[in-house]
Amino acid sequence: MSILQAMILGCIQGIASFLPVSSSGHLVLAGSFLGINSDLSLKFLALMHIGTLAAVCLVLKDDLLRLWNALTGLLRDGFFNLITLARNLGHVEDGEYRPMLKTAYRRLVVYMTVSLVPTVLIALILRRFAELGASNLLITAMGFMVTALMLMVCSFSDDRKKKPKATKYTDALLIGLFQGISVVPGVSRLGMIMAGCSLAGFSRKYTIRYALLISIPSIVGGLLLEGASPVSVGKTVGIGPCILGILVAGAVGYLVLRYSIQLLSRNLHRFFAIYCLAAGVLSMIAYLH
């Protein structure tokens, strides 16, 4: 892979990651047109997310800090309650327990954790299919079609008002299930999470925050699962192009994310659905030729 090709792929990754159009699907499609489809793999697709992961962390650093404080608070109060439970055994007067889910961010931590369970299970089940999709435009075309269908369904739903306080564990499981399917190239992680959030009745503002924040542990998990690193992927495409692609993806992703949050808050699902449909048709044509 040349430096120019790596920069093009990094730019595509940075733009597509923060729109519900599947960055992995675009990388596979672009790789076909650039003649580097044989260099693409799940490891490479996962590796390209490092740059956009850094972009999310920079833009949402305040939310991440609150989530970290919420997580440490949950662990601290959970440990305190366990000690209290042990002390209460065999005693007439029970000691008081600390409330666990007393803030919105604590509830968000729990719901995100619940969402990750079906995400991991579905991703493992579909992993072989996803590996084939990294070099097969037919599977990528099918992924784009799935994204288009789900976005079109969501386009008919109104902006609802559900926030963390009203969220149910079944909502988190549904979103995690949808996110797990996005391991297949062409199926947009952001699009599927937005679809799940829409079906669960989340407000658009809450949907965007939930979708972006839950993508962080998902991306990290994908990197660990695939064992993706510039060294491992560099054996195939070169360490230099890998690092440059990540840097370009991060820089472009940072710029795009700052504006896409406002864009995603509007009901443009139908527009993105039509775009994904067109990308699916183009992928099908490229596959047949």
C-alpha distance (Angstrom), angle and dihedral (degrees) to the residues before:
residue distance angle dihedral
M1 . . .
S2 3.79 . .
I3 3.79 126.6 .
L4 3.82 90.9 -110.7
Q5 3.81 92.0 51.4
A6 3.80 90.6 49.6
M7 3.81 90.8 51.0
I8 3.81 91.3 49.9
L9 3.80 91.9 50.2
G10 3.81 91.1 45.9
C11 3.80 90.5 52.1
I12 3.80 91.4 49.1
Q13 3.80 90.5 48.8
G14 3.80 92.3 50.2
I15 3.80 93.4 51.1
A16 3.80 100.9 38.9
S17 3.82 96.4 44.1
F18 3.79 93.0 71.5
L19 3.76 97.4 42.7
P20 3.84 124.0 68.6
V21 3.81 93.1 -110.5
S22 3.86 104.4 96.4
S23 3.79 117.1 -103.2
S24 3.82 91.7 -154.4
G25 3.80 91.0 54.0
H26 3.79 90.8 50.7
L27 3.80 91.3 49.1
V28 3.81 91.4 52.6
L29 3.81 91.4 47.0
A30 3.80 92.8 45.7
G31 3.80 90.6 46.3
S32 3.79 88.9 56.7
F33 3.80 92.7 52.8
L34 3.81 92.1 43.8
G35 3.79 91.6 50.0
I36 3.81 94.7 -120.1
N37 3.79 99.6 105.4
S38 3.81 90.3 120.3
D39 3.82 89.7 61.4
L40 3.79 93.4 56.7
S41 3.79 121.4 96.0
L42 3.79 138.4 151.2
K43 3.80 87.7 -92.4
F44 3.80 91.6 56.0
L45 3.81 93.1 45.1
A46 3.81 90.0 49.8
L47 3.80 92.0 46.1
M48 3.80 92.7 55.8
H49 3.80 88.6 61.4
I50 3.82 91.4 68.5
G51 3.79 91.1 80.7
T52 3.79 94.9 48.2
L53 3.81 89.6 43.6
A54 3.79 88.7 59.0
A55 3.81 89.5 48.3
V56 3.82 92.1 53.6
C57 3.80 91.3 48.3
L58 3.82 91.7 51.6
V59 3.79 96.1 47.3
L60 3.82 94.9 42.0
K61 3.80 97.7 36.4
D62 3.82 92.6 124.8
D63 3.80 91.9 52.9
L64 3.81 90.6 46.4
L65 3.80 91.1 52.0
R66 3.81 90.5 51.6
L67 3.81 90.5 47.4
W68 3.80 90.4 50.8
N69 3.81 91.3 50.5
A70 3.80 89.1 47.4
L71 3.81 91.6 50.3
T72 3.80 94.0 49.2
G73 3.80 89.4 45.6
L74 3.80 91.1 52.4
L75 3.79 91.7 50.0
R76 3.79 92.1 46.5
D77 3.81 94.9 48.6
G78 3.79 91.4 41.7
F79 3.81 90.7 54.6
F80 3.83 90.2 46.6
N81 3.82 90.9 51.3
L82 3.79 91.6 50.0
I83 3.81 90.3 53.4
T84 3.80 89.5 46.6
L85 3.81 90.5 50.8
A86 3.81 91.1 51.5
R87 3.80 91.2 49.4
N88 3.81 92.5 47.1
L89 3.79 93.2 56.4
G90 3.78 108.5 106.5
H91 3.80 94.6 6.2
V92 3.78 126.3 112.6
E93 3.79 96.1 -145.5
D94 3.77 113.0 57.3
G95 3.76 122.0 -145.2
E96 3.79 118.2 -124.9
Y97 3.80 120.9 -96.5
R98 3.77 123.9 -139.1
P99 3.83 116.9 -117.0
M100 3.81 110.1 -110.7
L101 3.81 106.2 -163.7
K102 3.78 99.0 43.0
T103 3.84 98.1 131.2
A104 3.81 135.0 48.9
Y105 3.81 91.9 -118.7
R106 3.80 92.5 52.4
R107 3.79 89.1 53.3
L108 3.78 89.1 46.8
V109 3.82 91.0 54.3
V110 3.81 90.9 52.4
Y111 3.81 94.1 46.3
M112 3.80 92.0 48.1
T113 3.81 89.8 51.1
V114 3.80 90.7 50.6
S115 3.82 90.2 49.4
L116 3.79 91.9 53.1
V117 3.83 93.2 60.0
P118 3.83 97.4 68.5
T119 3.81 89.8 34.8
V120 3.81 91.7 61.0
L121 3.81 93.8 43.1
I122 3.82 94.6 49.2
A123 3.81 91.8 43.5
L124 3.81 90.7 54.1
I125 3.81 91.6 48.1
L126 3.81 92.8 49.6
R127 3.81 95.9 38.5
R128 3.81 95.7 103.5
F129 3.78 91.1 47.1
A130 3.81 89.2 49.0
E131 3.81 91.1 51.5
L132 3.79 89.6 55.9
G133 3.79 90.1 47.7
A134 3.80 91.9 58.0
S135 3.81 88.6 72.5
N136 3.80 102.4 19.8
L137 3.80 118.8 82.8
L138 3.80 92.2 -166.6
I139 3.80 91.2 64.8
T140 3.80 90.0 43.1
A141 3.82 89.6 52.1
M142 3.81 89.7 51.9
G143 3.81 89.3 49.9
F144 3.80 92.0 53.2
M145 3.81 89.2 50.0
V146 3.81 91.6 52.6
T147 3.81 90.2 50.7
A148 3.80 91.3 48.1
L149 3.81 91.5 50.6
M150 3.81 94.6 49.9
L151 3.80 93.4 45.8
M152 3.79 90.9 49.4
V153 3.81 90.4 52.1
C154 3.81 90.0 50.2
S155 3.80 91.9 49.6
F156 3.80 89.3 72.1
S157 3.80 94.5 55.7
D158 3.79 121.5 92.8
D159 3.79 124.5 -127.8
R160 3.78 103.5 -86.8
K161 3.77 129.3 -161.9
K162 3.80 107.1 -127.6
K163 3.82 113.3 137.1
P164 3.84 133.2 178.4
K165 3.81 92.7 -78.8
A166 3.82 91.7 58.5
T167 3.81 96.3 40.1
K168 3.80 117.3 118.4
Y169 3.79 129.5 -151.0
T170 3.80 89.0 -117.2
D171 3.82 88.1 59.1
A172 3.80 90.5 54.4
L173 3.81 91.6 48.2
L174 3.81 91.6 50.4
I175 3.80 91.9 51.0
G176 3.80 91.2 47.4
L177 3.79 90.3 51.5
F178 3.79 91.4 52.6
Q179 3.79 92.0 46.5
G180 3.81 91.9 52.2
I181 3.81 90.9 60.3
S182 3.81 89.4 58.5
V183 3.81 90.4 76.2
V184 3.83 85.4 87.4
P185 3.84 113.0 86.6
G186 3.78 110.6 -107.7
V187 3.80 93.4 31.1
S188 3.79 106.1 103.8
R189 3.80 115.9 -133.8
L190 3.79 91.4 -156.3
G191 3.80 91.8 44.3
M192 3.80 93.7 49.9
I193 3.81 93.2 46.6
M194 3.79 89.9 48.9
A195 3.80 89.0 49.9
G196 3.80 91.7 50.4
C197 3.80 92.2 46.6
S198 3.80 90.8 48.4
L199 3.80 92.3 51.6
A200 3.81 88.9 47.8
G201 3.80 89.9 54.6
F202 3.81 99.2 -113.2
S203 3.79 119.9 163.1
R204 3.81 113.0 -109.7
K205 3.81 92.5 -113.1
Y206 3.80 91.3 51.7
T207 3.81 90.6 44.2
I208 3.80 93.6 56.2
R209 3.80 93.4 46.8
Y210 3.80 92.8 46.7
A211 3.81 92.7 46.1
L212 3.80 94.8 50.5
L213 3.79 96.2 42.4
I214 3.81 95.6 47.2
S215 3.80 89.7 50.2
I216 3.82 89.6 67.9
P217 3.84 99.1 67.3
S218 3.82 88.9 36.6
I219 3.80 92.3 56.6
V220 3.80 92.3 45.0
G221 3.80 89.8 49.2
G222 3.80 90.8 49.9
L223 3.80 91.2 51.9
L224 3.80 91.3 50.5
L225 3.80 93.4 44.6
E226 3.78 93.5 51.6
G227 3.80 94.6 37.5
A228 3.80 87.0 -129.8
S229 3.79 118.0 178.5
P230 3.83 134.9 143.2
V231 3.81 87.7 -104.5
S232 3.82 96.2 52.0
V233 3.81 94.7 42.4
G234 3.80 92.1 37.0
K235 3.80 90.2 68.7
T236 3.80 87.2 70.2
V237 3.80 106.1 31.8
G238 3.81 102.9 15.1
I239 3.80 130.4 -94.4
G240 3.82 93.5 -110.6
P241 3.82 95.6 56.8
C242 3.81 90.6 44.5
I243 3.79 94.1 53.8
L244 3.80 92.6 43.1
G245 3.80 91.3 49.0
I246 3.81 90.5 52.1
L247 3.82 92.5 49.1
V248 3.80 92.9 48.7
A249 3.82 91.0 46.3
G250 3.80 90.3 51.6
A251 3.80 95.6 47.5
V252 3.80 94.9 45.2
G253 3.80 92.0 40.9
Y254 3.81 91.6 53.4
L255 3.80 91.7 53.5
V256 3.81 93.8 44.4
L257 3.80 94.9 46.0
R258 3.79 93.3 55.9
Y259 3.80 89.5 61.0
S260 3.80 101.9 29.3
I261 3.82 92.6 66.1
Q262 3.80 89.6 67.6
L263 3.81 90.9 41.9
L264 3.80 93.2 52.0
S265 3.81 91.7 50.4
R266 3.80 88.0 70.2
N267 3.80 122.5 76.7
L268 3.81 98.1 -103.8
H269 3.80 95.2 136.6
R270 3.80 92.3 117.5
F271 3.80 92.3 53.5
F272 3.82 92.2 50.9
A273 3.81 90.0 44.3
I274 3.81 90.5 56.8
Y275 3.80 90.1 46.5
C276 3.82 92.1 51.8
L277 3.79 90.1 47.4
A278 3.80 89.3 54.2
A279 3.82 90.7 47.2
G280 3.79 89.0 51.1
V281 3.81 92.1 51.3
L282 3.81 90.5 47.9
S283 3.80 90.6 49.8
M284 3.79 90.0 50.3
I285 3.80 91.7 50.6
A286 3.82 91.0 48.3
Y287 3.80 89.9 49.5
L288 3.81 92.8 51.7
H289 3.78 91.2 49.7
